[in-house]
């Protein structure tokens, strides 16, 4: 089920904090009004199996500017879209009863073109990556400017991701007296040329400090990073990796080196990327390809949980994961949107530990059975019968 909505789609996300059934939002268009293709934000209904209604239940027109990128706030209550020609605009996504898309605030960015957007995990701040390589930070939902990180990525910012807020002062209480003034958000920034760097964005958004650039070992020399995202824990960072093969990679944040990789697609490159972190250590990595394929990986093992070879006719433009991790939404320039259900992973750490314990118990039981079996036989000396002696191993007759 991949209905088409009359225009190329470039933004997608799940509405609300629950899973399916529920609503999703997609956005896109043809850009300039001269194309005759409408520029819209669409609110769609999805049933428990992920089937999308081909008719939007609500929409908002964006005039002559098309949404070309977007980010849905982590609580699912709003979409912020980057518009063709420059600037960003917010849209409030009402709940199931109201069923409406309401246009909100707009920020012109001084005419600069936004290439990517990302919220901090609690929707406190919105970061906007620019074609110039700078990064602008805004308070949410006011869109009041907080700060600018100049030269965050050479040649333009293609992806931004945030990890959970941390405090440099051990034992400082979040939001209380004695709060660490150096608290900040771990941030990954990917440049248009495929370089990954790690930063710490101040909690107030008024500045950022670069931690260091990612290091690619010789085995991945010349590869380019595509996309970036955090999983369940502060150390769970994932990206795509374009080299001789198209890979997904899990990074060691301490060393800034890929800890493990897996083949993402046998054909094509990653064109859309998203991550999700759930309870405990559960993480998901979703990727869409330039050939229209969609895959979801278990972040703990990088094993594929879901493969949809022909999810779309052409390249995937955006991909998003539901807040409960049970569904993934993808869009394409062919005007289609698809919602796919993600199966549970059987190979969790708990499952593997249980399998190890059971295996050891079986081996121990078999050892005891073998020991009992051997004890049923009486072992007698062979010397009287065969005339065996260490000095004459071939028996009687030879010693005379």
Protein Blocks (a to p, Z undefined) as FASTA:
>chain_A
ZZdehiacfbdcdedjbdcdddddddddehjaklopacddddddddfkopacfbdfbdcd
ehjadcfbdcddfklpaccdddehiacdddddddfklopaddddddeklopacfbdcddf
klmaccdddfkopacddddfklpafbdcehkbghiafbdcddddddfbghiaghiahiaf
kbccddddddfkopacdddddfklpaccdfbdcdddfklgoiacedjdddfbmklccddd
ddfbccdddddfklopafbdcdfbfgdcdfbdcddddehjbccdddddfkopacdddfkl
opafbdcfklpfbdcfbdcddfkopaccdddfkopacdddddddfkbfklmmmmmmmmmm
mmmmmmmmmmmmmmmpccddfklmnopafklmnoghjlZZ
